[in-house]
Amino acid sequence: MSTLKLKTNINRLVGNVTIPGDKSISHRSVMFGSIAHGETKVTNFLPGDDCLSTISCFRKLGVMIEESDNELRIIGNGFEGLTEPSELLDVGNSGTTIRLLMGILAGRPFFSSLIGDESIGKRPMTRVTVPLSKMGAKLDGRKNGSYTPIAIRGGNLQPIEYELPVASAQVKSSLILAGLQADGVSTIIEPAETRDHTERMIRQFGGEITKDHHTIRVEGGQKLTGTTIRVPGDISSAAFFLVAGAIIPDSEILLENVGLNPTRTGIIEVMQNMGADLEIVQAEDNGFEPSGNLRIKTSNLKGTVVEGNLIPRLIDEIPIIALLATQAEGTTIIKDAEELKVKETNRIDTVVQELNKLGANIEATHDGMIIHGKSKLNGGDVSSHGDHRIGMMLAIAALLCKDKVELARPEAISVSYPNFFSHLNNLIR
Ligand code: S3P
């Protein structure tokens, strides 16, 4: 197993980072480009391992996709242009790829099989296989359709009216993609608002979808037309530098081109509540996905409570928020976040275990964690457990450590941020 000696005990972080493309939007740009009619051009695409898995799956489904320098050219021929793959569709580590792809394949009149890595093999799939089966697709998998490998034979779909049992954009999006192929109007009700990139992208491709509070309606049989997508930077990647800038002494970082979709900006609200010196210095909106520049400076932080409807708006940022809270005065409570247990790792366990090894004081709870600040971090041997966000969080934690820190399985970071270490090293003074 590979290990990496992390930089520790640094003086300060200063400079600018241009944040790479958003992972969720990059996946969707490939998928919508593939099911639309005509040419789609994508710029600032994220060439992370997860998004490359999505490209590879759609190529196996017969779609022409050219890729160079973070740009894509996709030639779509509608849903009907997808053809039966002769090989297994391998989604690697990507939950978004497998769950959204199942929604697309549910309406295609052919057979396909989906596999992924060891982590994907532990993630629950019934949350999509159950409603997609209700719509008329045939799906099966290990343990009664719960886990990969998943086999699908798609076909004619009936519209669905479905209340999501969990607040999940992946499940919502999977049903929207199936709904686009159904014979009538599908209605999906979310328990709390989740990221709405799928809805925004349908409009960008000339389609229609409505949202009334937590109820989404989409009609099947719409024709989507190829377009040009500029992917904004990923706020989930920016989060590592936002927290680093706040907790390392004498720091100031400007983060450029950060996606500011309000369904994703929970981290900004939490940091500002905790007292962070964080401001949006420039914002723009292209009518589909807003973005802007963020400036963060070293901050005096206090503990907070993160709960309820805020959780889906920062679900992927909880590992780095936990690190932030170790450097805040007082206690921080994170609750209503059971979903953390079914991410790339059980992120309640991996965050608590790895940060406590470095000297933090965090207790796991059934739906989150309690973090007692402020802790001195020392050093030690830690692991990403194969989870990109745990790996990056530990690399930021190490910057504060007095002693040596060695990270096992650092390669996981390329799932969402292949240039992470070069961007970090450019800021270290
Ligand atoms: C994603 C949705 C979230 C998030 C994941 C990306 C998406 O997952 O954690 O990293 O692109 O739709 P859930 O929908 O399972 O909460």
Boltz pocket constraint, residues with backbone or C-beta under 6 A from the ligand:
constraints:
  - pocket:
      binder: B
      contacts: [[A, 23], [A, 24], [A, 25], [A, 96], [A, 167], [A, 168], [A, 169], [A, 170], [A, 171], [A, 173], [A, 195], [A, 315], [A, 316], [A, 339]]
      max_distance: 6.0
